[in-house]
Amino acid sequence: MGTRQTITLPNKESLVKGKEVATTIEAAEYFENQFESRLRAAGKLEEAQPALDNIHEFVEMVRNQRESRGDPWSGVPGPLNDFQNLQQNRAEKAAKKAGLQIDGNLVVEFAVNDSSEMRRAFSIVKKDVESGKVKKEALDPETRKELDKIMQAVLAEENLVSKGSVIYQGDEKGQIRRDSKGEPVLADVEKAKQVLSDAAHQVENYFKEAGKGDIKVEVKERAYPQQPTVSKAQAPESAPTVTPEVTPEVSSAPQASGPSA
């Protein structure tokens, strides 16, 4: 019979530290492969799947941050920072998914109030084959979710962060800026409205890159519905797409036995 060796599995703190130092695509992929190899050797792959899924998401985030969409040779400037790069790469993938569900032209409606709270709606308009009339149709929740990612990228180009239906000023890392008192800094309302109003061309470009250049986009500003506003004190520390969730802890003890090589 072969001898058995003790395989040490990293705890939550070790995984968090691993993410902090894996700042390149190569390092993140190595981190992922090493973690998965240990789980396999310990026979804990299925049991620790939530933790492994979280690492997969982290690696994808690093790829999105580091893979530049800019092409200076064709006159297309690259993103100014990792936050913008992350948002733009996610928007490109979102356009591919959403484009499959859009049969017609896309209408984006938005409203922003004096507290920088935002509401948006997405729909498609197309001509009815039988009646010849133009009709408006709602989109399913999953497609709306992908379109939201595209709008996040549009805002990110101006270092604006949308979280909890509120638009804030962000920094180059996607963190919400804070004033001297530690309160979140809301986006300039007129600037936010202007960025959204001018978004049609940018959104069309994402669809064009996704092979759906036939989709035309119209952006309309609406009056903001009257309702209670969200307190600035409730603002989060950063954009949800910049920092991944804390890795779930492997449910087993950090020590496991497995066959030796």
N, C-alpha and C positions, 0 to 999 in steps of 0.2 A: 504494500500500500504506500502511496506517495504521502509525503509530509504536507501539512497544511500551514499556510501562513496567515497572519493577521493583516487584514486590509483596513486601513484607516480612512474613513469617509470624512470629508470636510464638513464642518458645522456651518450654520448660517453666517456667523461672523467671518469665517474664512472665505466663503463665497462672495460676500460683500466686498471684502478686501481685494479679492481676485478681480472683480469688476473694476475696481478703482485703478488698478495698474494695467489692465488690458485695454489700452487706449488706441491700438491699431487693429486693423482687420485680422492680420496674422496672429497677433497676441490673443485676440478674442476667440478666434477659431481654435487655437491651441488650448486655451483654457477650457473651451467646450469639449474638445476631444478627450482631454485628460480626465475631466469629470465623468464623462460618459464611460470611459474605459474602466475607471474605478468602480462605477456602479455595476457594470457587467461582471467584472471580476469578483465582486462581492455578492453577486446574485440579487442585487437590489434595484435593478433597472425599472421594473414595473412599479415597485413600491415608491420609488423616488421620482416618478414621472412628472409630477407637478414642479419639482425643483428643476428638473432637466428642461422642461418646457420654458421655464422662466429664463434659463441660460440661453436657450435658443432665441428668445425674444431680445435678449440683451445683445447677442451677436448680430442680429438683424438690425438693431438700432445703430450699432457701430458701423456696419456696412453703409447704412443710409447716411451717416454723418460723414464718412470718409470718401465715398464714391462721388466725385464731383460731376455735376451735369454740365458744367461750363465747357465751351469749345472756343477758345480764343482765336483759333485759325478761321473759324467761320463767323467771327464777330459776336459770338454769344458769350457774355461775361459769366464767370463762375460766381457762385454764391459768396457773400462776404464773410460768412462764418459758419461754424459747424451746425448751429441751430437752423439757419436758413437751408443749409445743405440737407439736413435731416428732413425738414418739412417738404422740400422740393422733391426729394426722392420718394417720399411716402405719397406725395400728391401724384407723381407719375404712375405709381402702381395703382393708386386709387382710381385714376382716370381709365386705366385698362379694365378694371372691374366694373366701374359705373357705366362706361361706354357700352358694354354689352347689354345693358338694360335700358338704354335710352334710344327710343325709336322716334325721332322727331327733334325739335329744337328745345334747348334747355332754358327755362326761365328761373332766375334767381331773384327772390324778393327779400329785402332786408329792411330793418328799422333799428335805429340807434337813438337812445334817449340821452338826456343831459348828464346822466350818471355813467355813460359809456356802456350801458347794458344793450345787448344786441339780441334781436330775433331774426331768424331767417327761415325761408321756405323754398322748396324746390319743386318744380313741376315741369312737364313737357307739353308742348303744343304741336299738334300735327293736323293735317287735313283729313277729314273722314272720307274714306273711299266712296261710300254710297251717297252721302248727302253733299259732299264737296265743302262742307263747313269746317272751319277750324275749331278743334276742341282741345280742352285743357285736361290733362290727366295727372293725378298724384303719383309719386314714386314710392316704392316700398322702403321700409325702414333701413334695410341694409344698404341700398343704393344711396339714400340720404346720408348715411354715415360716411360713405366713401366721398361724397361730394363735400361734406364738412371738412375732410382732410385737405381737399384742394383749396377751400377757402382759408384754412389755417395757413397754408403755404403762401397764399396771396398776402395775408396780414404779416407773415414772418418776413417778407421782403422789406418791410418797413420797421422790423423789430417790434412788431405788435404781437401780443399774446392774448388769445381768447381762452378763457377758462370760466366755467360756470356761467356761461352766457354774458360774461363781462369782458371788455377789452382793456388790457393794461399795456403800459409801456414795458418793453422787455429789453434785456441786454443781449450781448452776442452769444450767451450760453442758453438763452431761452428762459432765464430767471426773471421773475417779475421785479421791476425796480421798486425800491422802497425810499421814502423820503427820510429826512433827518429824525423823524419821530418813529420810524419803522413801519409806517403805513404804506400800503401798496399805492403806486402811482397810476392813476387811471390814464388811459389814452386820451389824447386831444380829440374831442368829439368830431370836430369838422375834418380833421385829418383822417380819422377812421372812416367817416362817411365817404370821403373822397377816394380813399383806397378801395373801398368796396364798390363804389360807383364805377370805377375804372377797371374793374376786375374781368370784364367780359373777354377782352383780348387774351389775358393771361390764362383764363380757364380754357378758352378755345385752343390755345397752344398746347396745353396738357393733353387735350383730346387728340390733337393733331399728332403729337408724338406717340400716342397710344394707337395710332392707325384709325382714328375716328374723326378725321378732318371735316366730315360732312356735318358734324354737330355745330350748330350756331348757338351762341349764348347771348341772352338779353338779361341785363341786370336792372332791377327797378327798386327805387327807394320808396318805402311806405311810412305812414305815420305810426309812431310807436304806441302800442296799446297801453292804456292807463292801468297801472297796477303797482303794488308796493315794490320799492327798489331794494337791491341787495346791498348790505352794508359793506364798505370797503374793508372793515376789520375781518370779514369772513374770507378774504382773498387767500388763495393758496400761495405757497412759496415759489412755485415754478409751473411751467407748462406741463401738462400730463404726458406729452410725447417726448420730453427730453430725458427724464429720469425714470428708469423702469421700476416696477414694483419691487419691494424687498423679496428676495428669493425665499420661497417656502422652505422651511426646515425639513431635512430628511427625517421621516418619522421614526426610523430605527435608530438604535444607539450608534455612535460614531465608530464602533468597532464591529467588524463582521469577519467571518471566516470564509475562506475560499481555497480551492486547490492551488498548490504551488505549481510554478511553471515546470 
